[in-house]
């Protein structure tokens, strides 16, 4: 059966059925056409049949992708299924409701150290509990290009996040069903690794053996991501191949026949996929290996391409929406490129080092459009890093941790584990050194569908040229040229943008002037740090700067800010500044006069960054915009009313950015200046202490933006403020309701876009 061609037909059917962007559908049609050029009638028959089959499968799966619940339920009976993770005072787990067998994501904050210890000891897959709790929808996309967590969970049949009021083990019974055994074994393996292995070896061993990366240090993970080698910390096709080959060899040496050894491996592969967490790359690898083993029983040799096609068909038939996950895309795309190149490009390698280099470059070229679309950056030194780290992890770390894990059941392993741990520490230090090189990562910005399609065509063309001309350097030159054009086109675009980011209860506004005239960030958002007991502390966790502001700046292709303006020294405006400037440098940081002694600003000053005070009267201009600070006019910092107030003319509109200016400061402003602003950034998140009717009347704004957190505890924006704005005929945009708000302009004309639906049409001005 022409399995690879059938998989292309299946992909085309899925994209057609879900009404994917036409660029993606056209691209698949072109690639499919190249693969299926001059196919025989039998192959064409199989392809048409596959297309029609998947065209009917997708609507059926969509119909099943509906929750049986309304979200108003308060009493639940759920079984813990997998991924039971306790870190600090937070418990996360996958659970299944027992009546409708619907998956839920459980999140629970524990109240005491004793409760934590009790749950750590008592929770296990298969435990079925009666719980009082609230169901809510997962977080949705609130900023442009953000990871869609809600869609990601929905693709696996999870539609609600369950937040229990309390978890009592007295209300639980253990289900002894065999379906929970692999998950229980996985948890037991993770626990044993944590108890017997030293740090950081324990984190790496858990990742390599059972696919658990939840406990590793964030800094190390980020270093490996910057080097483009984070895949070696995941269970991949190479790991599955090595393990399968090792087990097959041991079985043969033990006197088991080849046929029986294949049967044992076929039985072990599904179990291992479950033990390893069942991620798309793991399932793909196990299915490919299983397909090849199965074909061997009929004395037939199944090609790697055929095995890849078979695994794609099985996985997408089970869940067509997997094709939208980055891990699935990267796994199949890279494997597809390597499989097709095995007999041509890879065969030309003269020695092992050259082969490793070819594999690394091939993988990078094949993955290029997916990496840029999902992550907006590319590791420049990935080929070099792969040459250093892939052999170390594949041929030393993987066998070592597997051997140590097995030996831990027989003898003490501390001496041997310490040696392996020291080797790992040295490699982690090397990774940190390489990741901090200034040229290690190229921030490209996130391509739209048209640009992504063009980059995909370029990637394919470079691979074909490499095959025909047998010249890797020429292929790299073509892709480098295409990347340079894409990056420069983004950075010198004639369009400008002003984006009010949704950073929760805080402010962060990015001004991007056209043709790279300037990139200014006003505030960064942030969270107030609280002292807490040691048992509550979590490794990492959500951070506004690291998880919202920095990724957004990278998606916009920004590697350096011309100005970072901190309006005043409140944590919800400046708390994430240190995190932002660690990743995105700033030519200068401007703070409110006299605020340098405040804790959040003092911490920034200690870093040695170039920080200066701004104030009334300071102005600057570019070819397309004019800026001026209107306040404060003194050097005594007293809080909100000493916020830096910035007036600007941008994109044919006038703008007033007020920080947390309150009524007293507003009164001083309109007494001193006579002006109006088309756009008003409402002061203090819409608090009733700001935005007086006289201020609104004096400014006569057309549009107002309120930056407030979803369901914030302060009740912002206050009804008095919204009523006053509405009475004045002002169109109100709110980050809590509409997500990020973006004004995109070219010359003096622009348009307004919101991430979430707004009650207004999307006008152009």
Secondary structure, DSSP 8 states (H G I E B T S, - for coil): --HHHHHHHHHHHHHHHTT--HHHHHHHHHHHHHHTTT--HHHHHHHHHHHHHHHHHHHHHHHH-S-S--S---EEEEEEEEEEEEETTEEEEEEEETTT--EEEEEEE---HHHHHHHHHH--TTEEEEEEEEEE------STT---HHHHHHHTTEEEEEEES---GGGEEE---GGGHHHHHHHHHHHHHHHHS-TTHHHHHHHHHH---SSS-HHHHHHHHHTT-GGGGS--HHHHHHHHHHHHHHHHHTT--HHHHHHHHHHHHHHHHHHTT--HHHHHHHHHHHHHHHHHHTT----HHHHHHHHHHHHHHH-GGGGGSHHHHHHHHHHHHHHHHTTTTGGG--SHHHHHHHHHHHHHHHHHHHHHHHHSEEETTHHHHHHHHHHHIIIIIHHHHHHHHHHTTTS--HHHHHHHHHHHHHHHHHHHHHHTSTTSEEE-----HHHHHHHHHHHHHHHHHHHHH--HHHHHHHHHHHHHHHHHHHHT-S-EEEEE---SSS--EEEE-GGGS-EEEE-----------GGG--SS---HIIIIIHHHHHHTT-SEESEEEE-SS-HHHHTTHHHHHHHSEES-EEE-TTGGGSHHHHHHHHTT--EEE--TT-EEE-SSEEEEEEE--SS---SGGG--EEEEEETTEEEEE-TT--HHHHHHHHHH-----SEEE-GGGG-TTS--HHHHHHH--SEEEE---TT-TT--S-HHHHHHHHHTT-EEEEHHHH-SEEEEEETTEEEEEESS--SS---B-
